[in-house]
Amino acid sequence: MRVAVWWVTLICLLGAGGLRAQSSSEAKRIVETMLTHENDPAEHRNRYMYVSEERSDRTGGHLWRERVVETSAGKVRMLLAVDGSPLSAERAAAERERLAQIVAHPEEFRQREQAMTNDEQHAEQMLALLRKAFLFDDPHEAGNDLQIAFRPDPAYKTQSLEERVLHAMTGTILVDRRMMQLHRIDGTMPTDVSVGFGLLGTVHAGSNFNTTHEMEPGGDWKDAVANTAIEGKALLFKEIGRNEHLVHSEFRLMPADISVAQAVEMLER
């Protein structure tokens, strides 16, 4: 989960508006169970190789197709195509050289990836907001899922400017009924949200996100699709105005102890 995915995860915890102060106890129980699974390291122990298609700020607005291998040090990526076209000979050579540098300097790679891991940990901390800062409507069946609408608890007092921005969306959660795992979450910002009376910035109404998890070989629920359209400008977040589309597919289990060098070897086959 990179910085962009961190944003999606952070935003998906939030709700805005709504004056009702009641929350469904059954929905709260389901959400608590789902969050327990999300936060259980034992349920996220497997390593995978997969194909990622991404259009974002990181890709300069182009569609990048990459093959990714997860390791204990971080995610090793190899660019395969740009906007549907294979890499030129020059760019392919540059990509191989970049991978060679990762193998030659694994500690530098680990440090770069650790910064992203810190963002993931921050997102996990913010996940606790879903327990204390939001209200839920009664669940109802939606195919194999339970659908729960979420909204903010008006009694909750935000503790930071971050929470002020994050406490600003309404949406729905889909929880797989059998596994009690997060399947999908959608959110939309119904009104503009100003930070610091507008002096620090504004996130605009209509900003939205959705992210979908699917169960992959080995039993892990992995990010399959993520879309983010957050519009606005703020001094608080570098990433405040962004549009991103991610699709992950073709998951394959990797050895749990796969090294960075072995990951590069897998990618270059």
Secondary structure by P-SEA (a helix, b strand, c coil): ccaaaaaaaaaaacccccccccccaaaaaaaaaaaaaaaccccccccbbbbbbbbcccccccbbbbbbbbccccbbbbbcccccccccaaaaaaaaaaaaaaaacaaaaaaaaaaaaaaaaaaaaacccccccccccbbbbcccbbbbbbbbccccccccaaaaaacccccccccccccccccbbbbbbcbbbbccccccccccccccbbbbbbbcccccccccbbbbbbbbcccccccccccbbbbbcccccccccccaaaaaaaaac
